[in-house]
Amino acid sequence: MDYLRKVFLTALFGVSVLVFLGCAVINIPTPAGMSDGPVAGAPADKVLSFFVGVPYRADGAINRSGEFTLFADQNARFDSPGLNCSGFTVASSRYFFERDYVLNDVKIDRLADSGPDAEIGEDWDFGYDVILNLTEGMNRKVMLPFGKSADIASSDGMSLRGFELHDFKAWADVISKMTPGNVYLFSMSKPVSFKNYKLLHYHVGVIVPDKDGHVWLCHATSKGGVNKVDITSIEGLKPVVNANPDSSLGKRMILIVEAPLK
């Protein structure tokens, strides 16, 4: 039965698994053009260090064979590294969770509410779908400040947006509850007004606390590529927050989901 369960999980999550004497060994190819890749299950901060410095590429991702490609055109191949925010989040999550994710599985429209004919715009909740698809089946929870809670199963990208991005007191409370042994995936969202869009989950990344007391926020940005910053102090967090200003349309929010490292 345990063997069958592993086979089922392999099919479900697109994981490359070698089953030997009841133990699963995950093989995640080192991305093309990069060397000394971490092994699956490596310390989370080491995974971040491996990706820091990868240049930004619009729509850039890595497929499960380790090739640099695009989310929208997965026949594309690039000789040099390049990732967007979603591509980095998927690539690092392969190591965090020891799952060799298939890009199309990560893009699944969970609630069938954001396809080409969606009333409020195609892919409006792309970031929301990405972080929840990556953590599907895990003992996960939404990180909210001041004792608040939320239920993922009864929510969607409109109702579940987390807390105000510019609320530093909320940040301090949430960060104080982050612990090593977990990774925290985030999706930023903002109200928008173009075509039929009203809201956009526009940016994703990861937050990783380490055993030395640092809390690293790591993401891919158009100006800095993959970069990380220690957010244990407000001064470290301010550049990230200030780069995402509120507008007359409303507040920017951040949804943070905790999931245990494999």
Protein Blocks (a to p, Z undefined) as FASTA:
>chain_A
ZZmmmmmmmmmnopacddeehiacddddddehiahiacehiafklmmmmmgopacdehia
cdfkopacdfklmmbccfbdcddfklmmmmmmmmmnopacdfklmmpcfkopacfklfnb
ghklmmmmmmmmmmgoiacddddeehiacdfklgcfklmnojafklmklmmmmmmmpceh
iacdddddddddehjbfbdcfbgcdddddfkopacdddddfklopadddfkbfklmmmmm
mmmccdfkbccdddddddddZZ
